[in-house]
Each structure stands twice: as structure tokens, then as C-alpha cells.
Amino acid sequence: MNPVKSKFFGKLGLYLFALWLLFAWAMGITSRSNGWLLWPASAILVILVAVPFLYKFQKLNQRLRLIRDFSRRIPEGNIEPISIHTDEEDDLIESIQALNEVAALHVQTVRLLTDERNQFDAILRSMVEGVAVIEKGEKIAFCNEAFCRALGLIDIPRAGRLLVEITRQSGLLEFVQQVLAKNEKVTGEIEISTKPSRTFVVTGASVLAGASTAVVLVLHDISEIRKLERMRRDFVANVSHEFKTPLTAIQGFAETLLGGALEDKQNSQRFVEIIRDQAIRLNRVTSDLLKLSMIEAGRLTLEYRPVDVTHLINSCEETVRGKAEQKQLAITKEYSDCLPLIRGDSARLMEVILNFLDNAIAYTPPGGNITVGARAEGSMVNISVSDTGIGIHKADQQRIFERFYRVDDARSRTVGGTGLGLSIAKHLIESHGGSVSVESEIGKGSTFSISLPIAAEQPE
């Protein structure tokens, strides 16, 4: 029997026995002639005493069941407090109140831990860096979306899958093995062969996960940093080359003149002209570099106003007409007379279109055609320059707007130019809120297009 119930029944028995003895003694003294009344009176006394005790026993049993049910709910994680009347007082009530306080504290602790876990999980999943926990046996315990994107995975793999099952990136697999072997923090750089290939700085650290060791990986994408570093190196190399060629020519012809060629009037005149041309080329490169730097830094002032596209194209065509005729090239204009005005700096836009026309003239064989077109497309006006020139390879079209990039380096230097014109054009058009594109096919020609927003103010 339950110890609480045993204690209760023991008290009840002693209490009833004592009352019965007292009642019997009293009845024996006062009713010796009526002894037959002793047993009925005793029965009535027992009933009167037993009813409250039975009620008390029922309450006791009910509370014991509540405590039992409470203890059974604990393994299930259901720790709801026991409902009782707080105005009652006994040992079990105090025990139940203590259990309720423990339950409330447990619920509060679980809620706090859940909130912290959810917050930590949200932080990990929203991180730009890829984070993963690799358990013993190289099994994935956790990874965030950034880690999956780094590996080119569509879905987050379930916990327990082998790392080698979800990726064949040898650099990453070897790095995890290295961290597990050293059992210390390791930092390295790996290439992930996705499309396109990306470079990551990966940090791995061993942590205790129960009785075993796990590895925490953090992947930081440095692809853009490496790309910028390559661009910086290429830029320095290109600038050095652009400056070195004319400077070498200037130095060589100047030394020739100083060495006695000044006396040769015919050659000295030609040498001086070469020096002048190379100086002009240096000045043009320097000017383009300064202009490009100002555009990228947002320091170039643009005077926005409504621009007549028809007038803009006519002005550009008139500027290059003589050069085109010298090469026996025909320039055709294709546009309607009711084109809407665009918003922009007419001088800078003319500079962009002239750059396209100069390139078309330079790379189109004699007898070819150049077409300047314009048409409205929704809220934008598209202006294009097409030629029947040599064309541009598909791979080069992706990089043609990079500074100093040349499709045919030798031919580009022969026809002149700094290699910065298309890069400047791209930045200028983007500063106007527009876009620039190129379409080309080898042997058939190229089309350079710009798209510019229509001005809010239009003539009635």
C-alpha cells in the first residue's frame, strides 16, 4: 500500500478506537441499565467519524493520482502544472505546489532555450558565409543555405548523410580530413568547381559533440576579391603597356634627333611628327583614365535635360561622315520622325554614339555598310549602331566592355584607340539609368545598342 495511504489509515484506526473506548466508558457509567444502546450508538459514532475521513481519503487519493499522472507526463515533455485549490493546506498540497513551481521553471527554461535555438538557427541560416557541422564519419549534422549554394546544391541535405554523397569537391573533402586529423583550427583556400568556379577561404575547427569530435566549417566567398585583384593586376599591366609603347617611341626618336638626325630635315620632320602623335596618344590615354575614374567615383557632372534623338543621331553622322567616305563606307539612318525625347546629357550621349561609330568604321572593310537606328520600346528608347565588319567572338563579347580589353590586340593598336572607350560608354549609359549590349557574329558584323529612359517632359 502507498506509504501516504498507510499513514492515513493508521491515524484513522487509532482515532476511531480511541473514540470508541471513550464512548464505551461514558455509556457504561451513565447507562448501566441500558447496555443495549451501546452498539447502535457506537455504529452512529463510527459513521459520523468515518464520513469526514472517507472524504479526506478521496481527496488524498485524487491528489496522489494527479501526482502520478504528472510524473508520467514528464518523459513525454508535457509538464503542465497540477490544478489544485490553493486555499487547502496539507503535506500533499505543499508537495504539489513545489512540483508546479518546478514545472513552471522547467517550461520557462525550455521556452528560453527554444527561443535561443531558433534565434541561433535564424542567424546561421541568414549568414552570407556557408556554415556546416560535420560529425564523426564525415556525416552532415547541420548546414545552412549559403553552404548549399557554395556547393551548387538545390536542397539542404538531411542530417546524417555522408559529405561525400552530396559533393565530390576534392578540396573540401581533403580539408575536412585534415581538420579531423590535426584536431585543431585550420584555415585554407579552396576552389569549388561550380559554374562559374568560385574561390573560398575555409576555416575548420574541431569541437566536442558528446563523446565524439565534430568539425565546424565556415566558407567565405572571396571570388569577387580575387576577380578584383586580377583586374587590378591587368589594369596595372595594361596601363604600363599603353604608356610604355609611346614613351619608348618618344624616347627613341628624341635620342635619334639628339644624335644628329636634326641635320636631316626630311627625317627630322617625320621623327618630330611621330613624337607629337605619341604624345597625343599618351594624352588621350591619360584623359580617358581620368574620365573613367571620375565616372566610377560618381564625380562626373551630367547635365540632364530632354534630348532629341533624331538631332543626336544626325549630329553624330555628320561628324564621322568624312571618315566613312574616305574608307568607302555607307552610313544609313533608320528611325521614325516621331521618336520621344530622352532624358540625358546630350554631349555625353554623343560621345558614346561616336565611339560606336568610330569602332564600326575602324573594323569594317572598305565597301561595307553602317546603320544607325532608333526605336521606342515601352518607357525606353533603343539606339543601335550596326556594321558589316569582322565581328566579335562570343567569348570576347562577355568582356568587351572591360577597361583595356581588346578583341584583337595587334589590330586594335593599328587602328588606334586606348581600349577604354567601350568601358567609358558602358559607365556613362548606366549613369543615365540605361543599359548597353552587343550582338555579333564572326564575318557578318556587330550591333552595339544602348537603351535610355524616355524624358518625363514631352512636346505637345
C-alpha positions as CSV (number, residue, x, y, z in Angstrom):
1,M,0.0,0.0,0.0
2,N,1.1,3.6,-0.7
3,P,3.0,5.0,2.4
4,V,0.8,8.0,2.4
5,K,-2.4,5.9,2.5
6,S,-0.9,3.6,5.2
7,K,-0.2,6.6,7.4
8,F,-3.7,7.9,6.7
9,F,-5.4,4.6,7.6
10,G,-3.2,4.2,10.7
11,K,-4.3,7.6,12.0
12,L,-7.9,6.8,11.2
13,G,-7.9,3.5,13.1
14,L,-6.3,4.9,16.2
15,Y,-8.7,7.8,16.2
16,L,-11.8,5.6,15.9
17,F,-10.5,3.2,18.5
18,A,-9.9,6.0,21.0
19,L,-13.3,7.5,20.4
20,W,-15.0,4.1,20.7
21,L,-13.2,3.5,24.1
22,L,-14.2,6.9,25.4
23,F,-17.8,6.4,24.2
24,A,-18.0,3.0,25.8
25,W,-16.7,4.2,29.1
26,A,-19.2,7.1,29.1
27,M,-22.1,4.8,28.2
28,G,-21.0,2.3,30.9
29,I,-21.1,4.8,33.6
30,T,-24.3,6.7,32.6
31,S,-26.3,3.8,31.2
32,R,-25.6,0.6,33.1
33,S,-29.2,-0.4,32.9
34,N,-29.4,0.4,29.1
35,G,-26.4,-1.5,27.8
36,W,-28.2,-2.5,24.7
37,L,-27.8,1.1,23.5
38,L,-24.0,0.8,23.4
39,W,-23.7,-0.9,20.0
40,P,-26.2,1.3,18.0
41,A,-24.6,4.4,19.5
42,S,-21.2,3.1,18.6
43,A,-22.3,2.5,15.0
44,I,-23.7,6.0,14.7
45,L,-20.4,7.4,16.1
46,V,-18.4,5.4,13.6
47,I,-20.5,6.7,10.7
48,L,-20.2,10.3,11.9
49,V,-16.5,10.0,12.2
50,A,-15.9,7.8,9.1
51,V,-17.6,10.1,6.6
52,P,-15.2,13.0,7.0
53,F,-12.3,10.6,7.0
54,L,-13.6,8.9,3.8
55,Y,-13.9,12.4,2.2
56,K,-10.4,13.2,3.3
57,F,-9.3,9.8,1.8
58,Q,-10.9,10.6,-1.5
59,K,-9.2,13.9,-1.7
60,L,-5.9,12.2,-0.8
61,N,-6.4,9.6,-3.5
62,Q,-7.3,12.2,-6.1
63,R,-4.1,14.2,-5.3
64,L,-2.0,11.1,-5.5
65,R,-3.4,10.3,-8.9
66,L,-2.6,13.9,-10.0
67,I,1.0,13.4,-8.9
68,R,1.2,10.0,-10.7
69,D,-0.2,11.5,-13.9
70,F,2.2,14.4,-13.6
71,S,5.2,12.0,-13.3
72,R,4.0,10.0,-16.3
73,R,3.8,13.2,-18.5
74,I,7.4,14.3,-17.7
75,P,9.1,11.8,-20.2
76,E,6.7,13.0,-22.9
77,G,7.7,16.6,-22.4
78,N,4.2,17.6,-21.2
79,I,4.8,19.4,-17.9
80,E,1.6,21.2,-17.4
81,P,1.0,22.3,-13.8
82,I,-1.3,20.3,-11.5
83,S,-4.6,22.1,-10.9
84,I,-5.5,22.4,-7.2
85,H,-7.3,24.7,-4.8
86,T,-4.7,26.8,-3.2
87,D,-6.9,27.5,-0.1
88,E,-6.4,23.9,1.1
89,E,-3.4,23.0,3.2
90,D,-1.7,19.7,3.9
91,D,1.6,18.0,3.1
92,L,0.5,16.9,-0.3
93,I,-0.7,20.3,-1.3
94,E,2.7,21.7,-0.4
95,S,4.3,19.0,-2.5
96,I,2.0,19.7,-5.4
97,Q,2.8,23.4,-5.2
98,A,6.5,22.6,-5.2
99,L,6.0,20.4,-8.3
100,N,4.1,23.2,-10.0
101,E,6.9,25.6,-9.3
102,V,9.4,23.1,-10.8
103,A,7.2,22.7,-13.8
104,A,6.9,26.4,-14.4
105,L,10.6,26.8,-14.1
106,H,11.1,24.0,-16.5
107,V,8.7,25.4,-19.0
108,Q,10.4,28.8,-18.7
109,T,13.8,27.2,-19.2
110,V,12.6,25.2,-22.2
111,R,11.0,28.3,-23.8
112,L,14.2,30.3,-23.3
113,L,16.3,27.5,-24.8
114,T,13.9,27.2,-27.7
115,D,14.0,30.9,-28.4
116,E,17.8,31.0,-28.2
117,R,18.0,27.9,-30.5
118,N,15.6,29.5,-33.0
119,Q,17.5,32.8,-32.9
120,F,20.8,31.0,-33.4
121,D,19.3,28.9,-36.2
122,A,17.9,32.0,-37.9
123,I,21.4,33.7,-37.7
124,L,23.1,30.7,-39.1
125,R,20.6,30.3,-42.0
126,S,20.8,34.0,-42.9
127,M,24.6,34.2,-42.9
128,V,26.3,35.0,-46.1
129,E,29.1,32.6,-45.1
130,G,28.5,28.9,-45.6
131,V,28.4,27.1,-42.2
132,A,28.3,23.3,-41.7
133,V,28.9,20.8,-38.9
134,I,30.4,17.5,-39.9
135,E,30.2,14.7,-37.3
136,K,32.4,11.7,-36.9
137,G,32.4,9.5,-40.0
138,E,32.1,12.7,-42.1
139,K,28.4,12.8,-41.7
140,I,26.5,16.1,-42.0
141,A,24.8,17.3,-38.8
142,F,23.9,20.7,-40.0
143,C,24.5,23.1,-42.9
144,N,22.9,26.4,-43.9
145,E,21.6,27.6,-47.3
146,A,24.8,29.5,-48.0
147,F,26.8,26.3,-47.7
148,C,24.5,24.6,-50.1
149,R,24.8,27.4,-52.6
150,A,28.5,27.3,-52.4
151,L,28.5,23.6,-53.4
152,G,25.8,24.2,-56.0
153,L,23.2,22.1,-54.1
154,I,19.5,22.8,-54.7
155,D,18.1,21.5,-51.4
156,I,19.6,21.3,-47.9
157,P,20.6,17.7,-47.3
158,R,19.1,15.9,-44.3
159,A,21.2,15.3,-41.2
160,G,23.2,12.1,-41.2
161,R,24.1,12.0,-44.9
162,L,27.7,11.4,-45.8
163,L,29.5,14.5,-47.0
164,V,31.0,12.5,-49.9
165,E,27.4,11.7,-51.0
166,I,26.4,15.3,-51.6
167,T,29.6,16.7,-53.1
168,R,32.7,15.5,-55.0
169,Q,34.7,18.6,-54.3
170,S,38.1,17.1,-53.5
171,G,39.5,20.2,-52.0
172,L,36.7,20.4,-49.4
173,L,36.8,16.7,-48.6
174,E,40.6,16.8,-48.1
175,F,40.2,19.9,-45.9
176,V,37.7,18.1,-43.6
177,Q,40.0,15.1,-43.3
178,Q,42.9,17.5,-42.5
179,V,41.0,19.2,-39.7
180,L,39.9,15.8,-38.2
181,A,43.5,14.6,-38.3
182,K,45.0,17.6,-36.7
183,N,42.2,18.2,-34.2
184,E,42.8,21.9,-34.2
185,K,41.7,25.1,-36.1
186,V,42.8,25.1,-39.7
187,T,42.4,27.8,-42.4
188,G,42.9,27.4,-46.1
189,E,41.8,28.4,-49.5
190,I,39.9,26.0,-51.8
191,E,38.3,26.1,-55.3
192,I,34.7,24.9,-55.7
193,S,34.2,23.7,-59.3
194,T,30.7,25.1,-59.9
195,K,29.6,27.2,-62.9
196,P,31.3,29.6,-62.6
197,S,34.2,28.3,-60.5
198,R,34.4,30.1,-57.1
199,T,37.2,30.6,-54.5
200,F,36.6,30.3,-50.8
201,V,38.5,30.9,-47.6
202,V,37.5,27.9,-45.4
203,T,38.0,27.7,-41.7
204,G,37.6,24.4,-39.8
205,A,37.7,23.8,-36.1
206,S,37.2,20.6,-34.0
207,V,34.6,20.7,-31.3
208,L,33.3,18.1,-28.9
209,A,29.9,16.7,-29.8
210,G,29.1,14.3,-26.9
211,A,31.7,11.6,-26.8
212,S,32.9,12.2,-30.3
213,T,34.5,15.1,-32.2
214,A,32.8,17.1,-34.9
215,V,34.1,19.7,-37.4
216,V,32.6,23.2,-37.8
217,L,33.3,24.6,-41.3
218,V,32.9,28.2,-42.3
219,L,33.2,29.1,-46.0
220,H,33.8,32.7,-47.0
221,D,33.4,33.5,-50.7
222,I,36.4,35.6,-51.9
223,S,35.7,35.1,-55.6
224,E,35.0,38.8,-56.2
225,I,38.1,39.8,-54.2
226,R,40.2,37.5,-56.4
227,K,38.5,38.9,-59.5
228,L,39.2,42.5,-58.4
229,E,42.8,41.5,-57.7
230,R,43.1,40.1,-61.2
231,M,41.5,43.2,-62.7
232,R,43.9,45.4,-60.7
233,R,46.9,43.4,-62.0
234,D,45.6,43.5,-65.5
235,F,44.9,47.2,-65.2
236,V,48.4,48.0,-64.0
237,A,49.9,45.8,-66.8
238,N,47.7,47.4,-69.4
239,V,48.4,51.0,-68.3
240,S,52.1,50.2,-68.2
241,H,51.9,48.8,-71.7
242,E,49.8,51.7,-73.0
243,F,52.3,54.2,-71.6
244,K,55.4,52.2,-72.4
245,T,54.8,51.9,-76.1
246,P,54.5,55.7,-76.9
247,L,57.1,56.6,-74.3
248,T,59.6,54.2,-75.9
249,A,58.9,55.7,-79.3
250,I,59.2,59.3,-78.0
251,Q,62.5,58.4,-76.2
252,G,63.9,56.6,-79.2
253,F,63.2,59.3,-81.8
254,A,64.3,62.0,-79.4
255,E,67.6,60.3,-78.9
256,T,67.9,59.8,-82.7
257,L,67.3,63.6,-83.2
258,L,69.8,64.4,-80.5
259,G,72.3,62.0,-82.1
260,G,72.5,64.2,-85.2
261,A,69.3,63.5,-87.1
262,L,68.3,67.1,-86.7
263,E,70.5,67.9,-89.6
264,D,68.5,65.7,-91.8
265,K,65.4,67.9,-92.4
266,Q,63.4,65.3,-94.2
267,N,63.7,62.6,-91.5
268,S,63.8,65.1,-88.6
269,Q,60.4,66.4,-89.6
270,R,59.0,62.8,-89.7
271,F,60.5,62.0,-86.3
272,V,59.0,65.1,-84.7
273,E,55.6,64.2,-86.1
274,I,55.9,60.7,-84.6
275,I,56.9,62.2,-81.2
276,R,53.8,64.5,-81.5
277,D,51.5,61.7,-82.4
278,Q,52.7,59.5,-79.5
279,A,52.4,62.4,-77.1
280,I,48.8,62.9,-78.3
281,R,48.2,59.2,-77.7
282,L,49.6,59.5,-74.2
283,N,47.4,62.5,-73.5
284,R,44.3,60.6,-74.8
285,V,45.0,57.6,-72.6
286,T,45.5,59.9,-69.6
287,S,42.3,61.8,-70.3
288,D,40.3,58.6,-70.7
289,L,41.7,57.2,-67.5
290,L,40.8,60.3,-65.6
291,K,37.3,60.4,-67.1
292,L,36.7,56.7,-66.3
293,S,37.9,57.3,-62.7
294,M,35.5,60.3,-62.3
295,I,32.6,58.3,-63.7
296,E,33.2,55.3,-61.4
297,A,33.7,57.6,-58.4
298,G,30.4,59.5,-59.2
299,R,32.3,62.8,-59.6
300,L,31.5,63.4,-63.2
301,T,28.7,66.0,-63.5
302,L,26.0,65.2,-66.0
303,E,23.6,67.9,-67.3
304,Y,20.3,66.1,-67.7
305,R,17.7,67.6,-70.0
306,P,15.3,66.4,-72.7
307,V,17.3,65.2,-75.7
308,D,16.0,64.9,-79.3
309,V,17.2,61.5,-80.5
310,T,16.9,62.4,-84.2
311,H,19.1,65.5,-83.8
312,L,21.6,63.5,-81.7
313,I,21.9,60.8,-84.4
314,N,22.2,63.4,-87.2
315,S,25.0,65.3,-85.4
316,C,26.9,62.1,-84.9
317,E,26.5,61.0,-88.5
318,E,27.7,64.4,-89.8
319,T,30.8,64.2,-87.5
320,V,32.0,60.9,-88.9
321,R,30.7,61.2,-92.5
322,G,34.1,62.3,-93.9
323,K,36.0,59.5,-92.2
324,A,33.5,56.9,-93.5
325,E,33.6,58.3,-97.1
326,Q,37.4,58.0,-97.0
327,K,37.0,54.3,-96.4
328,Q,34.2,54.0,-98.9
329,L,31.6,53.1,-96.2
330,A,27.9,53.9,-96.4
331,I,26.1,55.2,-93.3
332,T,22.3,54.5,-93.2
333,K,19.9,56.0,-90.7
334,E,16.8,54.1,-89.7
335,Y,14.3,55.8,-87.3
336,S,10.9,57.3,-87.3
337,D,10.3,61.1,-87.2
338,C,8.1,60.9,-84.1
339,L,10.6,59.5,-81.6
340,P,10.0,60.6,-78.0
341,L,12.6,62.8,-76.2
342,I,15.0,61.0,-73.9
343,R,16.5,62.3,-70.6
344,G,20.2,62.7,-70.6
345,D,23.4,64.7,-71.1
346,S,23.5,65.2,-74.9
347,A,27.3,65.8,-75.0
348,R,28.0,62.5,-73.1
349,L,25.5,60.6,-75.2
350,M,27.0,61.9,-78.4
351,E,30.4,60.7,-77.1
352,V,29.0,57.2,-76.7
353,I,27.4,57.0,-80.1
354,L,30.6,58.5,-81.8
355,N,32.6,55.8,-80.0
356,F,30.4,53.1,-81.6
357,L,30.6,54.7,-85.0
358,D,34.4,55.1,-84.8
359,N,34.7,51.4,-83.9
360,A,32.4,50.4,-86.8
361,I,34.4,52.5,-89.3
362,A,37.7,51.1,-88.0
363,Y,36.6,47.4,-88.1
364,T,34.5,47.4,-91.3
365,P,36.3,46.6,-94.6
366,P,36.0,49.2,-97.4
367,G,32.7,49.0,-99.2
368,G,30.8,47.9,-96.1
369,N,27.7,49.4,-94.5
370,I,27.0,51.1,-91.2
371,T,23.4,51.5,-89.9
372,V,22.3,53.8,-87.1
373,G,18.8,53.0,-85.8
374,A,16.5,54.1,-83.1
375,R,13.1,53.0,-81.9
376,A,10.8,53.4,-78.8
377,E,10.3,50.3,-76.6
378,G,7.9,51.0,-73.8
379,S,9.4,53.5,-71.4
380,M,12.8,53.3,-73.1
381,V,14.4,54.4,-76.5
382,N,16.8,51.9,-78.1
383,I,19.7,53.4,-80.2
384,S,21.8,51.0,-82.1
385,V,24.9,51.1,-84.4
386,S,25.3,48.1,-86.7
387,D,28.1,47.3,-89.1
388,T,29.1,44.6,-91.6
389,G,32.6,44.3,-90.2
390,I,34.7,41.4,-89.0
391,G,32.6,40.5,-86.0
392,I,33.4,39.6,-82.4
393,H,33.7,36.1,-80.9
394,K,31.1,35.0,-78.4
395,A,33.7,34.7,-75.6
396,D,35.0,38.2,-76.2
397,Q,31.5,39.7,-76.1
398,Q,31.3,39.0,-72.4
399,R,34.5,41.1,-71.7
400,I,34.5,43.7,-74.4
401,F,33.3,46.4,-72.0
402,E,36.1,45.9,-69.6
403,R,38.8,48.5,-69.5
404,F,41.8,47.9,-71.8
405,Y,40.2,44.7,-73.2
406,R,40.9,44.2,-76.9
407,V,39.5,41.6,-79.2
408,D,42.5,41.6,-81.5
409,D,45.3,43.4,-79.6
410,A,47.6,43.9,-82.6
411,R,44.8,45.1,-84.9
412,S,43.4,47.4,-82.2
413,R,46.6,49.1,-81.8
414,T,47.0,49.5,-85.5
415,V,43.6,51.3,-85.9
416,G,44.3,53.4,-82.7
417,G,42.2,53.8,-79.6
418,T,43.0,53.5,-75.9
419,G,41.0,50.4,-75.1
420,L,38.9,52.4,-72.7
421,G,36.2,53.8,-75.0
422,L,33.6,51.0,-74.5
423,S,34.2,50.9,-70.8
424,I,33.6,54.6,-70.6
425,A,30.5,54.2,-72.8
426,K,29.1,51.5,-70.5
427,H,29.6,53.6,-67.4
428,L,28.1,56.7,-69.0
429,I,25.0,54.9,-70.1
430,E,24.5,53.2,-66.7
431,S,24.8,56.6,-65.1
432,H,21.8,57.7,-67.2
433,G,19.8,54.8,-65.9
434,G,20.2,52.8,-69.1
435,S,21.9,49.7,-70.4
436,V,24.4,48.8,-73.1
437,S,24.6,45.5,-75.1
438,V,26.4,43.9,-78.0
439,E,25.4,41.3,-80.6
440,S,27.9,40.0,-83.1
441,E,28.7,37.2,-85.5
442,I,32.1,36.5,-86.9
443,G,32.3,37.6,-90.6
444,K,28.9,39.2,-90.6
445,G,29.3,42.2,-88.3
446,S,28.3,43.7,-84.9
447,T,25.5,45.7,-83.4
448,F,26.1,47.9,-80.3
449,S,22.9,49.1,-78.6
450,I,22.0,51.4,-75.8
451,S,18.7,51.7,-74.0
452,L,17.8,55.1,-72.4
453,P,14.7,56.2,-70.4
454,I,12.2,58.5,-72.1
455,A,12.0,62.0,-70.6
456,A,9.0,62.9,-68.5
457,E,8.5,66.2,-70.4
458,Q,7.4,65.7,-74.0
459,P,6.4,68.3,-76.5
460,E,2.7,68.6,-77.2
